[in-house]
Amino acid sequence: MLLSQENHTMVPKIASFLGTTQTEGNIMFAVAAVVSATAPLFVLVMFFQRQIVSGLTAGAVKG
């Protein structure tokens, strides 16, 4: 909410796009935007899953 109109992140941009559409044909563009925004993150998590889990468990060990 504090960002200007030019500096929105992906989620507010998609939400504003969905809020302004009146036809169902444009919803598929929003779905494509959501998939293109989340797919790279999913791929990164799949590649670095072992390092993420080891970092989380290393921080949970006491002593």
DSSP file (Angstrom, degrees, kcal/mol; ACC not computed):
  #  RESIDUE AA STRUCTURE BP1 BP2  ACC     N-H-->O    O-->H-N    N-H-->O    O-->H-N    TCO  KAPPA ALPHA  PHI   PSI    X-CA   Y-CA   Z-CA
    1    1 A M              0   0    0      0, 0.0     7,-0.0     0, 0.0     0, 0.0   0.000 360.0 360.0 360.0 -22.3    0.0    0.0    0.0
    2    2 A L        +     0   0    0      2,-0.0     2,-0.2     0, 0.0     0, 0.0   0.572 360.0  96.4 -86.8  -8.4    3.0    2.3    0.5
    3    3 A L  S    S-     0   0    0      1,-0.1     5,-0.1     2,-0.1     2,-0.0  -0.490  76.6-117.5 -82.1 150.8    4.3    1.8   -3.0
    4    4 A S    >   -     0   0    0     -2,-0.2     3,-0.8     1,-0.1    -1,-0.1  -0.252  36.5 -95.9 -75.7 174.1    3.6    4.2   -5.8
    5    5 A Q  G >  S+     0   0    0      1,-0.2     3,-0.6     2,-0.2    -1,-0.1   0.815 124.2  51.0 -63.3 -30.8    1.7    3.1   -8.9
    6    6 A E  G 3  S+     0   0    0      1,-0.2    -1,-0.2     0, 0.0    -3,-0.0   0.723 109.0  51.2 -78.9 -20.8    4.9    2.5  -10.8
    7    7 A N  G <  S+     0   0    0     -3,-0.8    -1,-0.2     2,-0.0    -2,-0.2  -0.013  73.0 140.4-111.9  29.2    6.5    0.3   -8.1
    8    8 A H    <   -     0   0    0     -3,-0.6     2,-0.1    -5,-0.1    -3,-0.0  -0.405  48.2-126.0 -68.9 147.5    3.9   -2.3   -7.3
    9    9 A T     >  -     0   0    0     -2,-0.1     4,-1.5     1,-0.1     5,-0.1  -0.240  35.9 -91.4 -80.4-178.5    5.0   -5.8   -6.7
   10   10 A M  H  > S+     0   0    0      1,-0.2     4,-2.4     2,-0.2     5,-0.2   0.882 119.1  55.5 -67.7 -39.9    3.5   -8.7   -8.6
   11   11 A V  H  > S+     0   0    0      1,-0.2     4,-2.5     2,-0.2     5,-0.2   0.934 109.5  43.9 -65.1 -48.3    0.6   -9.6   -6.2
   12   12 A P  H  > S+     0   0    0      0, 0.0     4,-2.5     0, 0.0    -1,-0.2   0.867 112.9  54.2 -64.6 -32.0   -1.0   -6.1   -6.1
   13   13 A K  H  X S+     0   0    0     -4,-1.5     4,-2.0     2,-0.2    -2,-0.2   0.935 111.5  43.7 -64.0 -44.8   -0.6   -5.8   -9.9
   14   14 A I  H  X S+     0   0    0     -4,-2.4     4,-2.5     2,-0.2     5,-0.2   0.901 113.9  51.2 -67.7 -39.8   -2.5   -9.1  -10.5
   15   15 A A  H  X S+     0   0    0     -4,-2.5     4,-1.9     1,-0.2    -2,-0.2   0.897 111.2  47.2 -64.5 -39.8   -5.1   -8.2   -7.9
   16   16 A S  H  X S+     0   0    0     -4,-2.5     4,-1.0     2,-0.2    -1,-0.2   0.862 111.0  52.6 -69.7 -33.4   -5.7   -4.8   -9.5
   17   17 A F  H  X S+     0   0    0     -4,-2.0     4,-0.9    -5,-0.2     3,-0.5   0.915 111.0  46.4 -66.0 -42.1   -5.9   -6.5  -12.9
   18   18 A L  H  < S+     0   0    0     -4,-2.5     3,-0.3     1,-0.2    -2,-0.2   0.835 108.7  56.6 -68.8 -31.9   -8.5   -9.0  -11.6
   19   19 A G  H  < S+     0   0    0     -4,-1.9    -1,-0.2     1,-0.2    -2,-0.2   0.740 110.4  43.7 -71.7 -21.4  -10.5   -6.2  -10.0
   20   20 A T  H  < S+     0   0    0     -4,-1.0     2,-0.2    -3,-0.5    -1,-0.2   0.576  89.8 100.5-100.5 -10.7  -10.8   -4.3  -13.3
   21   21 A T     <  +     0   0    0     -4,-0.9     3,-0.0    -3,-0.3    -4,-0.0  -0.529  38.4 176.6 -81.1 143.1  -11.7   -7.1  -15.7
   22   22 A Q        +     0   0    0     -2,-0.2     2,-0.3     0, 0.0    -1,-0.1   0.546  61.4  67.8-115.7 -16.6  -15.3   -7.7  -16.7
   23   23 A T  S >  S-     0   0    0      1,-0.1     3,-0.6     0, 0.0     4,-0.3  -0.771  75.3-132.1-108.4 153.9  -14.9  -10.5  -19.1
   24   24 A E  G >> S+     0   0    0     -2,-0.3     3,-0.7     1,-0.2     4,-0.6   0.690  99.2  72.6 -76.4 -17.5  -13.9  -14.1  -18.4
   25   25 A G  G >4 S+     0   0    0      1,-0.2     3,-0.5     2,-0.2     4,-0.4   0.828  93.8  53.9 -66.0 -30.7  -11.4  -14.1  -21.2
   26   26 A N  G <> S+     0   0    0     -3,-0.6     4,-1.3     1,-0.2     3,-0.3   0.648  91.1  74.2 -79.5 -14.3   -9.0  -11.8  -19.3
   27   27 A I  H <> S+     0   0    0     -3,-0.7     4,-2.3    -4,-0.3    -1,-0.2   0.851  89.6  59.6 -65.8 -32.4   -9.0  -14.1  -16.3
   28   28 A M  H <X S+     0   0    0     -4,-0.6     4,-2.2    -3,-0.5    -1,-0.2   0.839 101.2  54.2 -65.6 -31.6   -6.7  -16.5  -18.2
   29   29 A F  H  > S+     0   0    0     -4,-0.4     4,-1.9    -3,-0.3    -1,-0.2   0.881 108.5  49.5 -66.7 -37.0   -4.2  -13.7  -18.6
   30   30 A A  H  X S+     0   0    0     -4,-1.3     4,-2.3     2,-0.2    -2,-0.2   0.891 109.9  50.4 -68.0 -39.3   -4.2  -13.3  -14.8
   31   31 A V  H  X S+     0   0    0     -4,-2.3     4,-2.5     1,-0.2    -2,-0.2   0.907 110.0  50.6 -63.7 -41.4   -3.8  -17.0  -14.3
   32   32 A A  H  X S+     0   0    0     -4,-2.2     4,-2.4     1,-0.2    -2,-0.2   0.878 109.7  50.9 -63.4 -37.4   -0.8  -17.0  -16.7
   33   33 A A  H  X S+     0   0    0     -4,-1.9     4,-1.4     2,-0.2    -2,-0.2   0.900 110.3  48.8 -66.9 -40.5    0.6  -14.1  -14.7
   34   34 A V  H  X S+     0   0    0     -4,-2.3     4,-2.0     2,-0.2     5,-0.2   0.918 113.2  46.9 -65.2 -43.3    0.3  -16.0  -11.4
   35   35 A V  H  X S+     0   0    0     -4,-2.5     4,-2.5     1,-0.2    -2,-0.2   0.911 111.9  50.0 -65.8 -41.8    1.9  -19.1  -12.9
   36   36 A S  H  < S+     0   0    0     -4,-2.4    -1,-0.2     1,-0.2    -2,-0.2   0.758 112.7  48.4 -69.9 -21.8    4.7  -17.1  -14.4
   37   37 A A  H  < S+     0   0    0     -4,-1.4     4,-0.4    -5,-0.2    -1,-0.2   0.824 119.8  35.2 -83.3 -32.9    5.3  -15.4  -11.0
   38   38 A T  H  X S+     0   0    0     -4,-2.0     4,-2.3    -5,-0.1    -2,-0.2   0.733 101.0  73.8 -95.6 -23.6    5.3  -18.6   -8.9
   39   39 A A  H  X S+     0   0    0     -4,-2.5     4,-2.3     1,-0.2     5,-0.2   0.908  96.3  49.0 -60.8 -45.2    6.9  -21.1  -11.3
   40   40 A P  H  > S+     0   0    0      0, 0.0     4,-2.2     0, 0.0    -1,-0.2   0.894 111.9  50.0 -62.8 -36.5   10.5  -19.7  -10.9
   41   41 A L  H  > S+     0   0    0     -4,-0.4     4,-2.2     2,-0.2    -2,-0.2   0.904 110.0  50.5 -65.8 -40.1   10.2  -19.7   -7.1
   42   42 A F  H  X S+     0   0    0     -4,-2.3     4,-2.1     2,-0.2    -1,-0.2   0.905 110.4  49.5 -63.0 -42.1    8.9  -23.3   -7.1
   43   43 A V  H  X S+     0   0    0     -4,-2.3     4,-2.0     2,-0.2    -2,-0.2   0.906 110.4  50.7 -64.9 -41.7   11.9  -24.4   -9.3
   44   44 A L  H  X S+     0   0    0     -4,-2.2     4,-2.4     1,-0.2    -2,-0.2   0.905 110.1  49.5 -63.2 -41.0   14.3  -22.6   -7.0
   45   45 A V  H  < S+     0   0    0     -4,-2.2     4,-0.3     1,-0.2    -1,-0.2   0.896 109.4  52.4 -65.0 -39.1   12.9  -24.3   -3.9
   46   46 A M  H >< S+     0   0    0     -4,-2.1     3,-0.6     1,-0.2     4,-0.2   0.896 113.4  43.7 -63.7 -39.3   13.0  -27.7   -5.7
   47   47 A F  H 3< S+     0   0    0     -4,-2.0     3,-0.3     1,-0.2    -2,-0.2   0.876 123.2  35.5 -73.6 -36.8   16.7  -27.2   -6.5
   48   48 A F  T 3X S+     0   0    0     -4,-2.4     4,-2.2     1,-0.2    -1,-0.2   0.070  80.4 115.7-106.2  24.0   17.7  -25.8   -3.1
   49   49 A Q  H <> S+     0   0    0     -3,-0.6     4,-2.5    -4,-0.3     5,-0.2   0.896  76.0  51.0 -61.4 -42.4   15.4  -27.9   -0.9
   50   50 A R  H  > S+     0   0    0     -3,-0.3     4,-2.2    -4,-0.2    -1,-0.2   0.905 112.0  46.5 -64.2 -41.7   18.2  -29.7    0.9
   51   51 A Q  H  > S+     0   0    0      2,-0.2     4,-2.0     1,-0.2    -1,-0.2   0.866 112.2  51.3 -69.0 -35.9   20.0  -26.5    1.8
   52   52 A I  H  X S+     0   0    0     -4,-2.2     4,-2.1     2,-0.2    -2,-0.2   0.939 112.7  44.6 -65.7 -46.6   16.8  -24.9    3.0
   53   53 A V  H  X S+     0   0    0     -4,-2.5     4,-2.5     1,-0.2     5,-0.2   0.898 113.0  50.7 -66.7 -40.4   15.9  -27.8    5.3
   54   54 A S  H  X S+     0   0    0     -4,-2.2     4,-2.0    -5,-0.2    -1,-0.2   0.872 110.6  50.0 -66.9 -34.7   19.5  -28.1    6.6
   55   55 A G  H  X S+     0   0    0     -4,-2.0     4,-1.4     2,-0.2    -1,-0.2   0.887 111.8  47.8 -68.7 -38.4   19.5  -24.4    7.4
   56   56 A L  H  X S+     0   0    0     -4,-2.1     4,-0.7     1,-0.2    -2,-0.2   0.909 115.1  44.5 -68.0 -41.6   16.1  -24.6    9.2
   57   57 A T  H  X S+     0   0    0     -4,-2.5     4,-0.7     1,-0.2     3,-0.4   0.836 108.9  56.8 -74.3 -30.1   17.2  -27.6   11.3
   58   58 A A  H  < S+     0   0    0     -4,-2.0     3,-0.5     1,-0.2    -1,-0.2   0.857 107.4  49.5 -67.4 -33.7   20.6  -26.1   12.1
   59   59 A G  H  < S+     0   0    0     -4,-1.4    -1,-0.2     1,-0.2    -2,-0.2   0.683 107.6  55.3 -76.3 -17.2   18.9  -23.1   13.6
   60   60 A A  H  < S+     0   0    0     -4,-0.7     2,-0.4    -3,-0.4    -1,-0.2   0.585  83.1 100.4 -91.9 -11.2   16.6  -25.3   15.7
   61   61 A V     <  -     0   0    0     -4,-0.7     2,-0.5    -3,-0.5    -3,-0.0  -0.612  65.4-144.1 -80.2 129.7   19.4  -27.3   17.4
   62   62 A K              0   0    0     -2,-0.4    -2,-0.1     1,-0.2    -3,-0.0  -0.801 360.0 360.0 -96.2 130.1   20.1  -26.1   20.9
   63   63 A G              0   0    0     -2,-0.5    -1,-0.2     0, 0.0    -2,-0.0   0.441 360.0 360.0 100.9 360.0   23.6  -26.1   22.2
